[in-house]
Amino acid sequence: MPDVIVIGSGLGGLSAAVSLAARGLKVTVLEAAPTLGGKANIVTLDGVECDTGPSVLTLPDTLDAVLQEAGTRLADEVTLLTPSPAFRYVTARGETLDLMPTLPETLAHVHERLGAEAARELEGFMADAAEIWALSKIAFVYGPAPSVRSLWELGPAKMAGFGRVDPFRSMWSAICNKVKHPLLRMILARYATYNGSDPRAAPATLNCIAHVEIGLGGYGVRGGVYSLVRAFVRVAERLGVSFRASSPVESVIVEGGRAVGVTLRGGEALRAGSVVCNADVAHLHEHLLPKAQRRVVEAPETPSMSGWTGLVRARRRVGADARAAHTVLFPEEYLDEFADIFDRDRPPQSPTVYCCAQEPCHGRPGWADHEPVFIMTNAPPEPKSGARPAEVYAALRDRALGRLRAAGLIDPDDAVVWERPPSGLAAAYPGSRGALYGASSNSLFAAFKRPANRVRGLPGLYLASGSAHPGGGMPLCVLSGRMAARHVLEDLGVLTPGAP
Ligand SMILES: Cc1cc2nc3c(=O)[nH]c(=O)nc-3n(C[C@H](O)[C@H](O)[C@H](O)COP(=O)(O)OP(=O)(O)OC[C@H]3O[C@@H](n4cnc5c(N)ncnc54)[C@H](O)[C@@H]3O)c2cc1C
């Protein structure tokens, strides 16, 4: 009998498994899909492995911290890359701006392209973003799940400082207040999409995401982002973690008011001292928990954005024509995209198109004359009941491809060789409705509503995923897993609560 069962092998589940096994616990990971990794995954097309999920790694220290618990280091397991330019932004009129690997280089480039005032404004914005990050990262990201009570317990001096993290206006209103250049405004507002939110509604606290990427760095991973999954699985296996793929959990067994194991599809029951759920909390709530315990976790009211994703087999470009690692094609009216998604509940009529050229980004070799280019456009999460018709997503794909061709980023005969609309994501990740990052952060209270990593009403059950604290995105999911593991270890008396 394992000490801990982990339901799901997404990065949150893998991080929890490594952290627990590093302290000597016997861990079994049960994964519904045939491959491990959850949303961080791959597809092999004509002999070439391509990432189908995340493409930018931020905050690598969060991954390093878990691996260090296991006696290794991120740098010993994978090679991070810093492509230059990091991001190329293109407006509807063809104006371009590159973001470079470091802030000083970016500021110098902005100065050269957009002038001294634009560079000065961006520098001021980035200084504020860095301050917000410094003030908020423990309370909202690295520490245990925040609550109004935990804020109150900080005491009057720190509570007064809460206003300095800019929570009472929207990201967009703070951006417009600090930066005049329209392209810089769009670039900065786009960071709301890093947790699937709406810059018109998300609190300006989230402007710290710009600091996380532009200031602290966004990385490629040699061989592809899936190398991170492989590294975590390898380290977990070294510690004795056992993995069972193609093993969907059907229910959590509750006895005497405590989670004591799971039942697999087919009826096999597996018992354990504790259960860590990496599956979406909505799936746990709706399907895995017995009816009487369902209320211990709630599905998010407003899931984050979903997206249409695809892979294009694109003729390789070299030299001066080489594609940037990441390119973003903005529409004429950027905010219309969010009005379509969040107000009108429909895919954007004029979408922003993101592409990641996986060769320059991750040093991943493609086909003989072609390279894999990952494409994504934002879309609303799937409706609560039923799926949006396939034609809606086919039209979104055609708009995205039209834009890419018009901008000269792909050739007319470059073909889409793999695609997944939001309905595909919703089917692959039950309970998610296709949302990429758990709940959206479209309100001041979002961080307080996210489920904590220890389920209060059901001892023995813990949450480790983008749908729990501290939210979605690879580094945050890894923190989620680490925090869940920490609570398991505290409850077993292996760690003292509050100890470093
Ligand atoms: C297209 C796309 C682009 C993204 N881009 C970025 C990016 O550039 N940078 C970034 O940091 N993040 C990005 N993200 C977000 C990031 O990938 C996710 O936040 C993160 O990988 C989710 O990890 P998780 O721990 O929540 O688990 P998930 O990845 O959600 O995995 C959960 C696992 O649980 C399994 N499961 C579910 N139910 C059961 C069950 N009943 N029994 C057994 N197993 C079950 C699922 O099969 C799955 O493997 C992107 C995501 C996508 C999809």
The ligand as a Gaussian input file, in Angstrom:
#p B3LYP/6-31G(d) Opt

LIG

0 1
 C       -1.655000      25.131000     -25.240000
 C       -1.114000      25.493000     -23.893000
 C       -0.131000      26.459000     -23.781000
 C        0.390000      26.789000     -22.540000
 N        1.425000      27.684000     -22.463000
 C        2.084000      27.827000     -21.292000
 C        3.345000      28.483000     -21.252000
 O        3.902000      28.906000     -22.286000
 N        3.962000      28.599000     -20.045000
 C        3.432000      28.080000     -18.885000
 O        4.043000      28.198000     -17.823000
 N        2.242000      27.430000     -18.918000
 C        1.573000      27.272000     -20.081000
 N        0.418000      26.540000     -20.136000
 C       -0.196000      26.092000     -18.888000
 C        0.489000      24.859000     -18.295000
 O        0.720000      23.920000     -19.287000
 C       -0.420000      24.261000     -17.256000
 O       -0.773000      25.246000     -16.290000
 C        0.224000      23.098000     -16.510000
 O        0.975000      22.257000     -17.349000
 C       -0.913000      22.325000     -15.860000
 O       -0.402000      21.414000     -14.915000
 P       -1.345000      20.773000     -13.829000
 O       -0.470000      20.383000     -12.694000
 O       -2.496000      21.663000     -13.530000
 O       -1.866000      19.417000     -14.467000
 P       -2.539000      19.125000     -15.877000
 O       -1.561000      19.398000     -16.930000
 O       -3.881000      19.739000     -15.952000
 O       -2.656000      17.549000     -15.768000
 C       -3.642000      16.899000     -15.008000
 C       -3.476000      15.422000     -15.266000
 O       -4.472000      14.705000     -14.540000
 C       -4.909000      13.644000     -15.350000
 N       -6.238000      13.218000     -14.878000
 C       -7.387000      13.932000     -14.905000
 N       -8.400000      13.213000     -14.389000
 C       -7.866000      12.021000     -14.033000
 C       -8.420000      10.840000     -13.459000
 N       -9.712000      10.751000     -13.140000
 N       -7.587000       9.792000     -13.229000
 C       -6.264000       9.862000     -13.531000
 N       -5.705000      10.951000     -14.098000
 C       -6.493000      12.015000     -14.330000
 C       -4.956000      14.231000     -16.750000
 O       -4.968000      13.230000     -17.730000
 C       -3.675000      15.048000     -16.739000
 O       -2.565000      14.305000     -17.176000
 C       -0.124000      26.181000     -21.369000
 C       -1.111000      25.198000     -21.471000
 C       -1.573000      24.832000     -22.721000
 C       -2.594000      23.731000     -22.822000

